[in-house]
Amino acid sequence: MPEPDQPPEDDADRYVGMSIEDARRRAAEHGWMRVREVDEADPVITLEWITDRISFFVEDGSVARCWFH
């Protein structure tokens, strides 16, 4: 597990192209406590810093972009 206020060690690029189900599973295995899924229907997303959150931009059921907060 990561130290408090430190995100898990991970590589955002590894998630791109994965199905959202596989991405959720990998995120849990790597210690992410919060997973946020965003798609083109979401009009606004927040950008606050949350160290234990991983975010996925989803297109057609797959991760098109991934970033950490």
ChimeraX attribute file (.defattr): number of C-alpha atoms within 10 A of each C-alpha:
attribute: neighborCount
match mode: 1-to-1
recipient: residues
	/A:1	10
	/A:2	13
	/A:3	7
	/A:4	9
	/A:5	9
	/A:6	12
	/A:7	20
	/A:8	20
	/A:9	11
	/A:10	15
	/A:11	10
	/A:12	14
	/A:13	12
	/A:14	13
	/A:15	22
	/A:16	17
	/A:17	17
	/A:18	16
	/A:19	17
	/A:20	21
	/A:21	12
	/A:22	14
	/A:23	20
	/A:24	20
	/A:25	12
	/A:26	16
	/A:27	20
	/A:28	13
	/A:29	10
	/A:30	15
	/A:31	16
	/A:32	22
	/A:33	14
	/A:34	15
	/A:35	16
	/A:36	14
	/A:37	14
	/A:38	18
	/A:39	15
	/A:40	9
	/A:41	6
	/A:42	9
	/A:43	7
	/A:44	8
	/A:45	9
	/A:46	5
	/A:47	7
	/A:48	7
	/A:49	9
	/A:50	13
	/A:51	17
	/A:52	18
	/A:53	18
	/A:54	22
	/A:55	18
	/A:56	23
	/A:57	19
	/A:58	20
	/A:59	15
	/A:60	9
	/A:61	13
	/A:62	18
	/A:63	25
	/A:64	18
	/A:65	17
	/A:66	21
	/A:67	14
	/A:68	19
	/A:69	14
